[in-house]
Amino acid sequence: MAELAQIGRLIADRYRLRALIGRGGMGTVWLAGDELLGRDVAVKRLRLPAELSAEERELSFERTRREAQSASRITHPHVVAVHDVVDDPDTGGPCLVMEYVESTNLAEVLRADERLPVEEVVHIGLGMVSALAAAHAAGVLHRDMKPGNVLLSPARPPATGRWGRVVLTDFGIARTNDSTTLTRTDELLGSVCYVAPERVRGLSVGPPSDLYGLGVTLYQALEGHLPIDRPGLMETAIAVTEEEPPVPQRAGPLGPLLMALLRKDPVSRPSAQEVRAELHALNGARHSPARTDRVTSRASGRVTPGGTPGRGHRAGARTALPDRAPVPARTAQPLPPEAPPPPEPVGAAVEGATGGAPARVPSTALVPVARGHRRRAARSRARRRALLWSVAVLGAALALFAGVRWLV
């Protein structure tokens, strides 16, 4: 009831709350109107337990500021845009003003449908990995990949399928390359079922950790359950680090890619670029133009688009050549009458010594060259004649010497 009383409230003398559209463990998300620019926005407000200490409250405020800073570094259609950060009049902490995306989140879809077809999961995965690639290029790690942080907008004509835009949101525990972590040594942020094994072990993390969470999310969307899940937090954490996930049974051609994303060793997981290329290949011509230059992906051994090998390309990968049409058999044709020789050109193309483009040289410049060729040819003929005369004279002399010896 207290939340309903907030409807119509003006935040920062600019953003008027209209409806509650989301609720999480750390806050609420409201649809609001930007009265200055006349547009809809989403306002994220912190909701902190009263028993939190002053240090914990400040830590939560700093995480919200960090979310704004992290998301503002990424400009991409698959990442929710942050417009503003203002002070919340109730808590005194920061309040995020974000792009409003008319959507539902993937967690709600899975609660209703349990499992999604491969085509939908490939489409969702393409949006998620594109967002991750943009975030990683900006030096931002998301660190909380899960269905609740994936927004799905309904498809609009002429697009086909159920879902249109896919948006990655909630960078609240994200970390940038030039920032310090806000996580205490005894605290593991994020949902443990989606957390990469290296994070559970307390090791350094990087882009492969986000890709592990992507793999868990897509696995769950296809199979209807998590790859590794146990009743307790500690049991799940141990299983994530030590047990191999079962091979997916409903993933079809997407199965090898999912298993590659869920590898324990982060170095052996495919990169975001390789995952995107693999998903494009699975999605076919609907999302990627036809290409004839394809290379073998490290992710699952499939032939994927992209003539330039990515980070995981290894020597010896086979290049698939485009199919060629059969060459028709030729039939014997009568030879045409011999054509008269072409007239002498007024100029000739002479290639430069540096291997550059041929240059057109006037015919007058070729006259001395032609005369030199004729002189050399005449001298060559004279040498051949002299050689023949020498051989003949030597043969006659030998015959005469043999005849004299016979007479004696």
C-alpha positions in Angstrom: 0.0 0.0 0.0 2.9 2.4 0.7 4.1 1.8 -2.8 0.7 2.7 -4.3 0.9 6.0 -2.4 4.0 6.9 -4.4 2.1 7.1 -7.7 2.0 10.7 -8.9 5.0 11.7 -6.8 7.5 14.0 -8.5 11.2 13.0 -8.2 13.9 15.7 -8.6 11.2 18.2 -9.8 11.1 16.4 -13.1 10.2 12.7 -13.1 6.6 11.9 -12.1 6.0 8.3 -11.0 3.1 6.6 -12.8 3.2 2.8 -12.1 5.3 0.2 -10.4 6.7 -2.1 -13.1 9.3 -4.1 -11.3 10.5 -5.2 -7.8 13.7 -6.8 -6.6 15.5 -7.6 -3.5 17.3 -4.2 -3.4 14.7 -1.8 -5.0 11.8 -1.0 -7.2 11.4 0.1 -10.8 8.8 2.6 -11.8 7.4 3.9 -15.1 7.6 7.6 -14.9 7.1 10.6 -17.1 9.9 13.0 -17.9 8.0 16.3 -17.7 10.9 18.3 -19.1 11.4 16.3 -22.3 7.9 14.7 -22.5 9.0 11.1 -22.7 8.5 7.8 -20.7 11.4 6.7 -18.5 12.1 4.0 -16.0 13.1 5.1 -12.5 15.0 2.7 -10.3 14.7 3.4 -6.6 16.6 1.7 -3.8 14.6 -0.1 -1.1 16.9 -0.8 1.8 16.1 -2.8 4.9 15.9 -0.6 8.0 18.4 -2.8 9.9 21.2 -2.0 7.6 24.1 -0.1 9.1 25.3 3.2 7.8 28.2 1.5 6.1 26.0 -1.0 4.3 23.6 1.7 3.2 26.5 3.7 1.7 27.7 0.6 0.0 24.3 0.1 -1.6 24.3 3.7 -2.7 27.7 3.3 -4.2 26.6 0.3 -6.1 23.8 2.2 -7.7 26.2 5.0 -8.7 28.5 2.3 -10.1 25.6 0.9 -12.1 25.0 4.3 -13.7 28.7 4.8 -14.4 29.1 1.3 -15.9 26.0 1.5 -18.1 26.8 5.0 -19.3 30.0 3.7 -20.8 28.1 1.4 -23.1 26.2 2.7 -26.1 24.4 -0.3 -27.7 20.9 -1.1 -28.7 21.0 -4.3 -26.6 22.0 -2.4 -23.4 19.5 -0.3 -21.5 20.5 3.4 -21.6 21.0 5.4 -18.4 19.7 9.0 -18.8 20.2 10.6 -15.4 21.2 10.0 -11.7 19.2 12.0 -9.1 18.8 12.1 -5.4 15.9 10.1 -3.9 13.9 12.3 -1.5 13.0 9.3 0.7 16.4 7.6 1.1 18.8 10.3 0.3 20.6 7.9 -2.0 20.9 7.9 -5.8 18.0 7.2 -8.1 18.6 5.9 -11.6 16.6 7.3 -14.5 16.8 4.9 -17.4 15.4 4.2 -20.9 12.0 2.7 -20.6 11.7 -0.5 -22.5 8.2 -1.9 -22.9 8.9 -5.5 -22.2 8.9 -8.5 -20.0 11.9 -10.2 -18.5 13.1 -13.7 -19.4 12.5 -15.0 -15.9 8.8 -14.2 -16.2 8.6 -15.9 -19.6 10.3 -19.0 -18.3 7.9 -19.2 -15.3 5.1 -19.2 -17.7 6.5 -21.4 -20.5 9.2 -23.4 -18.7 11.0 -24.0 -22.0 11.5 -22.1 -25.2 12.1 -23.4 -28.7 15.6 -23.3 -30.1 14.8 -20.5 -32.6 13.7 -18.2 -29.8 16.7 -19.0 -27.6 19.1 -18.3 -30.5 17.4 -14.9 -31.0 17.7 -14.1 -27.3 21.2 -15.3 -27.1 22.3 -13.1 -30.1 21.0 -10.0 -28.2 22.6 -11.0 -25.0 26.1 -11.8 -26.4 26.0 -8.6 -28.5 25.4 -6.6 -25.3 28.2 -8.5 -23.6 30.6 -7.9 -26.5 29.9 -4.1 -26.3 30.3 -4.1 -22.5 33.6 -5.9 -22.6 34.9 -3.6 -25.3 34.1 -0.7 -23.0 36.0 -2.4 -20.1 32.8 -3.4 -18.2 32.0 -6.8 -16.7 28.3 -7.4 -16.0 28.8 -10.1 -13.3 25.1 -10.9 -12.8 24.0 -12.7 -15.9 20.6 -14.3 -15.3 17.1 -14.4 -16.9 15.8 -11.6 -14.6 18.2 -9.2 -16.1 17.2 -9.9 -19.7 14.3 -7.7 -21.1 12.3 -9.0 -24.1 10.2 -6.6 -26.2 7.4 -8.1 -28.4 8.2 -8.3 -32.1 6.7 -5.7 -34.4 6.1 -6.1 -38.1 7.9 -6.7 -40.4 9.9 -8.7 -37.8 8.9 -12.3 -37.4 8.9 -14.5 -34.3 7.6 -13.7 -30.8 10.4 -11.4 -29.6 11.9 -8.3 -31.0 14.5 -6.3 -29.1 16.5 -8.0 -26.4 18.0 -5.7 -23.8 20.5 -6.5 -21.0 19.9 -4.5 -17.8 21.0 -4.2 -14.2 24.7 -3.4 -14.1 24.3 -2.9 -10.3 27.3 -5.2 -9.4 29.2 -4.6 -12.6 32.9 -3.8 -12.4 35.0 -1.7 -14.7 38.7 -2.3 -15.5 39.7 1.0 -13.8 37.6 0.6 -10.6 37.9 -1.3 -7.4 35.6 -4.0 -6.4 32.7 -3.4 -4.0 32.6 -7.1 -2.9 33.9 -8.1 0.4 36.1 -11.2 0.6 33.3 -13.1 2.4 30.5 -12.0 0.1 29.6 -13.6 -3.2 27.3 -11.3 -5.2 25.0 -12.6 -7.9 22.9 -15.7 -8.1 25.2 -18.6 -7.4 23.7 -20.9 -10.0 24.7 -18.5 -12.7 28.1 -17.6 -11.2 31.3 -18.9 -13.0 33.4 -21.5 -11.1 36.4 -19.1 -11.0 34.3 -16.5 -9.1 33.1 -19.1 -6.6 36.8 -20.0 -6.0 37.7 -16.4 -5.5 39.9 -16.2 -8.5 40.3 -13.3 -10.9 37.4 -12.9 -13.3 37.1 -11.5 -16.8 34.8 -11.7 -19.9 34.7 -15.5 -19.8 32.9 -15.3 -16.4 30.0 -13.4 -18.0 29.9 -15.9 -20.9 29.5 -18.7 -18.3 26.4 -16.9 -17.0 25.1 -16.6 -20.6 25.5 -20.3 -21.1 23.6 -21.1 -17.9 20.8 -18.7 -18.9 20.4 -20.2 -22.4 20.7 -23.8 -21.0 17.8 -23.0 -18.6 15.7 -21.5 -21.4 16.1 -24.6 -23.5 15.9 -27.4 -21.0 13.5 -25.9 -18.5 16.0 -26.3 -15.5 19.4 -25.1 -14.4 22.4 -27.1 -15.5 23.6 -27.3 -11.8 21.3 -26.7 -8.9 21.3 -28.0 -5.3 19.1 -27.4 -2.3 21.5 -25.3 -0.4 23.8 -22.4 -1.3 27.0 -24.2 -0.3 26.1 -27.4 -2.0 25.3 -25.5 -5.2 28.6 -23.6 -5.0 30.6 -26.8 -4.6 28.8 -28.5 -7.4 29.4 -25.5 -9.7 33.2 -25.8 -9.1 33.5 -29.6 -9.2 30.6 -31.3 -11.2 30.1 -31.3 -14.9 26.6 -30.2 -16.2 24.5 -32.9 -17.9 24.4 -32.7 -21.7 21.3 -30.8 -22.8 18.6 -33.0 -24.4 16.5 -30.4 -26.1 19.1 -28.0 -27.4 19.6 -29.7 -30.8 22.4 -28.0 -32.7 22.9 -25.5 -29.9 24.0 -28.2 -27.5 27.8 -28.1 -28.3 27.9 -24.3 -27.9 26.2 -24.5 -24.5 28.6 -27.1 -23.2 31.6 -25.0 -24.4 30.2 -22.0 -22.5 29.9 -24.1 -19.3 33.5 -25.3 -19.3 35.2 -25.1 -15.9 38.4 -23.5 -17.4 37.6 -19.9 -18.4 40.4 -19.9 -21.0 38.8 -22.8 -22.9 35.4 -21.0 -23.3 34.6 -19.3 -26.6 34.8 -15.6 -26.9 31.8 -13.3 -27.3 32.7 -12.9 -31.0 32.9 -16.7 -31.5 29.5 -17.2 -29.7 27.9 -14.5 -31.8 29.3 -16.0 -35.0 28.0 -19.4 -34.0 24.5 -18.1 -33.2 24.4 -16.2 -36.5 25.2 -19.5 -38.3 22.4 -21.3 -36.4 20.0 -18.5 -37.1 20.7 -18.6 -40.8 20.0 -15.8 -43.3 17.3 -14.3 -41.0 19.9 -12.3 -39.0 23.1 -12.5 -41.1 23.7 -11.9 -44.8 24.8 -14.8 -47.0 28.5 -15.3 -46.9 30.8 -17.6 -48.8 33.9 -17.0 -46.8 33.5 -19.1 -43.6 35.8 -20.5 -41.0 35.6 -23.2 -38.5 34.6 -21.9 -35.0 36.4 -23.0 -31.9 33.2 -23.0 -30.0 31.7 -26.3 -31.4 33.5 -27.1 -34.6 30.7 -25.7 -36.8 31.4 -23.8 -39.9 30.5 -20.2 -39.0 30.5 -16.9 -40.9 33.4 -14.5 -41.0 36.4 -14.7 -43.3 38.8 -13.4 -40.6 39.6 -16.0 -37.9 38.7 -14.8 -34.4 40.7 -15.2 -31.2 40.2 -18.9 -31.0 41.0 -19.7 -34.6 43.8 -22.3 -34.8 46.1 -23.2 -37.6 44.8 -26.1 -39.7 41.1 -25.1 -39.5 39.4 -26.0 -42.7 38.0 -23.2 -44.8 34.7 -24.1 -46.5 34.7 -23.1 -50.2 31.6 -21.9 -51.9 29.8 -24.5 -54.0 30.5 -24.3 -57.7 28.1 -25.0 -60.5 29.1 -27.9 -62.7 31.0 -26.9 -65.8 29.0 -27.9 -69.0 30.7 -30.3 -71.3 32.2 -28.7 -74.4 31.4 -30.0 -77.9 33.9 -29.9 -80.8 33.6 -26.7 -82.8 35.1 -26.1 -86.3 38.1 -23.9 -86.3 37.4 -20.4 -87.5 39.4 -19.1 -90.6 42.7 -17.7 -89.7 42.4 -14.0 -89.1 44.8 -11.5 -90.6 47.4 -10.2 -88.1 46.4 -7.1 -86.2 47.9 -3.8 -87.3 50.9 -2.6 -85.5 49.8 -0.4 -82.5 50.9 3.2 -82.4 52.1 2.6 -78.8 52.9 -0.2 -76.4 52.4 -0.9 -72.7 55.7 -1.2 -70.9 55.8 -2.4 -67.3 58.0 -0.3 -65.1 61.0 -1.6 -63.2 59.2 -1.1 -59.9 56.3 -3.4 -60.9 53.8 -0.5 -61.1 51.0 0.0 -63.5 52.0 -0.3 -67.2 52.7 3.0 -68.9 51.9 3.8 -72.5 55.1 4.5 -74.5 55.0 6.3 -77.9 55.9 4.2 -80.9 58.8 6.4 -81.8 60.5 5.4 -78.6 60.3 1.7 -79.7 62.1 2.2 -83.0 65.7 1.9 -81.6 64.6 -1.1 -79.6 63.3 -2.9 -82.7 66.4 -2.1 -84.7 68.6 -3.5 -81.9 66.6 -6.8 -81.9 67.2 -7.1 -85.7 70.9 -6.6 -85.4 71.3 -9.2 -82.7 69.2 -11.7 -84.7 71.5 -11.2 -87.8 74.6 -11.7 -85.8 73.2 -14.9 -84.3 72.4 -16.3 -87.7 76.0 -15.4 -88.9 77.5 -17.3 -85.9 75.4 -20.3 -86.6 76.5 -20.4 -90.3 80.2 -20.0 -89.3 79.8 -22.9 -86.8 78.3 -25.1 -89.5 81.1 -24.3 -92.0 83.7 -25.1 -89.3 82.1 -28.5 -88.6 82.0 -29.3 -92.3 85.7 -28.4 -92.8 86.7 -30.5 -89.8 84.7 -33.4 -91.1 86.4 -33.2 -94.5 89.8 -33.0 -93.0 89.2 -36.1 -90.9 88.0 -38.0 -93.9 91.0 -37.0 -95.9 93.4 -38.0 -93.1 91.7 -41.4 -92.9 92.0 -41.9 -96.7 95.7 -41.1 -96.7 96.3 -43.7 -94.0 94.4 -46.3 -95.9 96.5 -45.7 -99.1 99.7 -46.0 -97.1 
